[in-house]
Amino acid sequence: MKRILTILVCLVSAASISSQSQNTGTSGSKAIATSPDDPPARSGKIILPPEKKSPVSVPKLATPIVIDGRLDEEAWSKAAVFKDFYQTSPGDNIAPSKPTEVYMMYDEKHLYIGFKCWDERDKIRATVAKRDNVFGEDNVRVWLDTYDDQRRAYVLGFNPLGIQQDGIYTEGRGADFSVDIVMESKGVIEDWGWSVEVKIPFKSLRYAAGPGKNWGFNVARNIDRFNDEFNAWMPDDRSINGFLIKFGKITGLDEIKYERTLEITPSVTLSQTGRRVPAIEFVGGRWVNQPIKHDIGLTLKYTLSPNITLDAAINPDFAEIEADAPVITANQRFPIFFQEKRPFFLEGAEIFQTPLSIFDSRSIVDPDFAAKLTGKVGKNSFGLMVASDKAPGNFEENDRNDPNVRPRIDEFLDKNALFGVVRLKRDVGKENHIGFFATYRSFPEQRNLLASFDSRVKLGPKTTAQFQLVGTTSRRCFFDASFEPTVDPIGAQRNREICGTGNTSANPLSNGTYNRYRTGNAIGYYANIDSSDDTNGWFLEVGGRTRDFRADVGFTRRTDTNFAFFYHRNSTKSRPDAPIVRANWGKFTGIDYDWSGRLQRFRTGSSLGVSLQRSAFVFVEAGVIREVIYEEEFGLKRMPTRPGRFAGEPTRSAWQPFIYSEFNQKLHKRFSYYLSANYSNNAFDYFFPAGNGQINPGAGKQFGAQAQIQWTPIDPLTTSVNYQKSRLVRNDNRIRSFDTDIVALSCVSVCRFTISAPARFALAV
């Protein structure tokens, strides 16, 4: 059910008002508005004024300016000006509620952008927010398509205090805000409204340089209290599927002075665990702790050219990286995906993205060494990476010294996994591309090679399509649920017929001697078609992976599966002044089945999303799922010589009606809340123990809820309380399989203390 909700929330938000605040850029229209002072127009063809049809020339700055948030220097009077914005959400290219002007100029090393936003001072919504957390209040944002290829663009946002939100927008995938751009910004709030000044070093960007080059460009303002009003310099034609294709152009950046820069980041980490030295190693008859350990590392970034970057790392330290958010893992059948946050892997990360997640940098856990070359030359994008990861062979001291464990890990002890990644992509036409991907990983008893082709094609103004085909070959241990080893397991182990040395006499369901060491060849595939306009849209996707599919450098949730999913949307026209601003009605159905044709899951349902006045949003979804689970998906299949993983029937199935609802609203600039609840009848409890190594999956009633309140008593302080509830009660015995309550309290203040940070040195070459 979570998969359905994730897909539907993404699709519905892409067509609703909230899509603008998330930078999806999929809404727009057929009305005319050429100036903030014009009366709202209701319908008609979009007619661009001449100054927006042609590239806007950005002048070169003659004298330096101070970034203080106030555009009062004489230099700003000579800057390029962007004005006469369109309200693209909730309005349909009508006049905005408040005027906005944006200014731009540059010097040899920096791009300067100034924003002037007229508003009532006491109604401006702005807090001292965390970085990358400003799009929930008043803000401005700019997109820079620095290759003018309509495939990717930097998105840089700022709230009225100048706090930043930055990322990379990729057409067809949306924005990734894990990337941090080095830049300087300052904002001020005054009686007439607010303004922001920004100074962006060109060395922080990757771009196509040279006289006469154009960059794709758009700029927008978000007014939170007016139902998340979104005003953009360029209109948004909702009959056209896509976002970057609707951009304007800037030019004149002919005198950028490029410097090759080398950034070196050394690190020293000291650690002390408090673990005792083993008794046989007592010093002077006293209990002592193990000595302090030190770890020295180094990372570097070298910009070979404005569009090519080399990154390298030797034993890098990622201790300062933000920890992953806690998740509920109870009753999870499949792996959970965690987003990459390490800066080394974020450079050029968008190049490695494909519909199937065949590359996941989180698979490289603790590298001794890693190097990466990324960039774009003409129409060709590329990414090359090699790494040596010590994590798979790094065992704890207890395992190293345990006589029962040591024989099983000797072959892997202190061995490294080797990685190789090649990504090539070529642009074809305005919005199409074709790509090639190859990955390799090796470790003792494991070899995995993967190759893939992918493409994205624009079929028409409203319709796009994607496909990907993947082939893998692996030499490794494969679990075989129905495999029965020879009567001589030790001999079979020696001949590589089986893996491991499990004691089946002690536990007849042990997987130790049911892993076969062999070669496995497999395929994976994916294709989708997406068609969308203002009031209608539909989406169809199919995909699958065979049983032996392995992407050891990627992320795979399930193998031996195929899926097909269809979604259709009807939407009302946006009416900014009506009680119901916009409504979206979705219908969906889908089916999953294995490669032998057996049903795994069927689902169908409907959803309704309604945007209301005062920045309120309501979403309700209901449907039914038919789920079938098989014994061999969880462990051993029952055979004449032994029992199976399930206690009782080897196949279980259930019809699972479900309902999900959520409501969120920002009542005031200092107070917002979010509520959600879900209920499913006959949801499976997958791992209920039945003794003797068996489990007894059974249906039950599952309930979940979440409530979050955020309060900003003063600008420098934001507090939030979040409560999550999740519970499943079985139908057969009324036992609570799990019942979790998580309460999180967060206080974010402008006063922050840094305990430690790696030193950085930047050299201009």
DACOR-V910004 format. One record per helix or strand. SS is the DSSP state (alpha for helix, beta for strand). FROM is the first residue (numbers start at 1). TO is the last residue. Records with the same first field share a line. If there is no record, write none. Layout:
SS->FROM-TO + FROM-TO
This chain:
alpha->2-15 + 18-21 + 50-53 + 74-78 + 121-123 + 202-204 + 244-246 + 279-281 + 343-346 + 349-352 + 361-363 + 391-393 + 397-401 + 403-409 + 489-494 + 512-514 + 631-633
beta->56-57 + 60-60 + 80-82 + 86-89 + 94-94 + 100-106 + 110-118 + 139-145 + 152-159 + 164-170 + 174-176 + 183-190 + 193-201 + 215-223 + 229-232 + 248-251 + 261-271 + 276-276 + 283-283 + 286-286 + 289-289 + 293-305 + 308-314 + 367-377 + 380-389 + 417-428 + 432-443 + 446-458 + 463-479 + 498-499 + 515-532 + 536-545 + 561-571 + 580-593 + 599-612 + 616-630 + 639-639 + 642-642 + 646-646 + 651-668 + 671-685 + 689-691 + 694-695 + 698-714 + 717-730 + 736-749 + 759-764
